[in-house]
Amino acid sequence: MASITGSWWALGLRGLAAVVFGIACFAVPGIVLVVLIALFAAYLLVDGVFALIAGVRSRSWLIVFEGLLGFVAGGLAFFYPGLTAVAFAILIAAWAVVTGLIELGAAVALRRVIPHEWMLVAGGLLSILFGVMMALFPGAGLVAIVWLIGAYSLIWGALWLALAFRLHSYAGMMMPTA
């Protein structure tokens, strides 16, 4: 227990970093989105290079092809971050619409089995509405996602800061007396 209380400051810095990131998500969501896309692009490029190396060394042309795809996708994401963001938004929109349609189908199938299937209908319609709005306004949808990440970061960071201060006060009580 003493080791964790002695590291209260590291936990506090972790929480502070999360709070700062959360504030950035609200203050400059466009920049945060561009940075996240750049990190994703960098990952794809690095992953593609290592897949190429592994594929050539093992003479596995499928892995070489995978590496080429990753490298090309990373390059496209890096040089066309706006296109990458729109593609991501469209993927989310399509997923939401398909999910909503499945929920509507499940509601029809369950209408004789359970009461209040209208809640599943409402959930399905909400999913479809979200998907359509995301497809029509991908920029606003992505900003909303960045805000959601920011809200999570703020809450999570505040909890870790509170824990750090709690551990700091507890560490003072554990000091050996002479």
N, C-alpha and C positions, 0 to 999 in steps of 0.2 A: 504493500500500500504506500509505503514511503517513497518508492520510486516514481509512482504516478503523481503523487502530490508535489514532488520535487520538479516535475516537468510541467507544472501548471502553465508556465509561460509559453511553452511550445504549443499546447492546446489552445491557449489564448490567441497566439499568432495565427493558428489555423482558422479559428473563428473569425478573426479580424480580416484575413484574406477573403474568406467567403462573403463577409459583409461588404467589403470593398467591391468584389466582383458583382454582388447583387445590386449595389448602387449603380455600377457601370451599366448593368443590363437595363436599368430604368433611365439613366441619364443619356446614354449613347447607344441605344439598341442596334442601330445600323452598323456601328463600328464593331460591336461585340459579334454580330452575325458575320461580318466580313472576316474577323479574326478566327471564328470557329470554322468557317469554310476554308480559310487558309491552312489551319491546322489539319483539317480533313484532307485537303489536297496534298500537303506534305506527307501525311501518313500514306496515302495512296502511292505517291511517287517512291517513297522508301520501300514500301511493301512490294511494289512492282519490281524494283531493282533486285531485291533479295530473292524474289520468286524467279526472276530471270536467271540469276546466278545459280540457284538451286536446280532449276530446270535444265540448264546447259550442262552443269556438272553431273547430273544424274541421267542425262540424255532423255528426259521426260518432256516431250513436246507439249503435253497438256499443261504442265507447269510453266513452260516457256510462254505458251499462249496466255495463261493466266497472268503472268508477269507483264506481258505486253499490254494486256487489257488494263491492268492496274496502273501501269505507267501512263498510258494514254488518258485514262480517266482522271488521274492525278493532274496531268498537264492541262486537260480541259478545265478541271475545277480550279486550278491555279490561275489560268489565263482568262477564264470566263466565270468569275465568282457569281455574277448576277444570274447567269444561265443555270449554274449549279443550285443557287437558292430557289429559283423558280421550279426547277426539276424536283427539288426536295418538297416544295410546297404542293406540287401536283401529285407527287407520290402520297403525301399525307391526305390530300383531298380525295384521291381515288380510294385509299384505304377506308376513309370515313364513310364514303358513299356505299362501298361494298359491304362494310360492316352494318350500316343502317339497313340495307336491303335484306341482309341475313337476319337481322333482328326482327324486321317486319315479317319475314317468312316464319320465323320461330313463333311469333305472336299468333299467327294464323294457325299454326300447327298445335299450339298449346291452348287455344281458346276454349276447348272442351275439357281440358285437363285441370287448369288452374283458374281461379277467379282473378280478376284485376289484370288481365293480360294487356290492358290499355297502357300499363306502365312500360311494358316492352315495346309497344307501338310508339309511345312517346319517346323512348330512348332511341328507337330506330329513326324516327323522324328528325330528332335532334342531331343524330349522327349524319344523316343525309344533308340537313341544312348546313351543318358545320362544313361538310365536304364541299358543298356547292359554293358557300361563301369563301372557303379557302381557295377554290379554283378561280373564282371571280376576282378575288382580292388577295393574291398570294403574298404581296409585300406586307399587308396589314396582318395577315395570319402568321407570318414568320416573326413579326415584331411581337405579336401576342405570345408566341412560344418563347421568345427571348425574355419577355416579362415574366412568364411563368417560371422559367429557370431562375430569373432574378429574385422572385418572391421566395422560391425554395432556398436559394443561397442566403438571403437575408435572415430568414427564420432559422435555418440550420446554423449559420454563423453566430447569431445571437444566442442560441442554445449552447454552443461551444464556448462562447465568451463567458456566459453565466457559469458553466461548469468550471472553467479555468479559475474564475474568481472564487468560486466555492472551494476548489481544491487549494487555492492559495491561502484562504483563511484556515482551512483544515491543516495545512502544512505547518502553520504557526503554532497550532495546538499540539502538534506531535514533536516539537523540538524537545530534546532531552534537557532536563534541568541539572545544574551542577550541584 
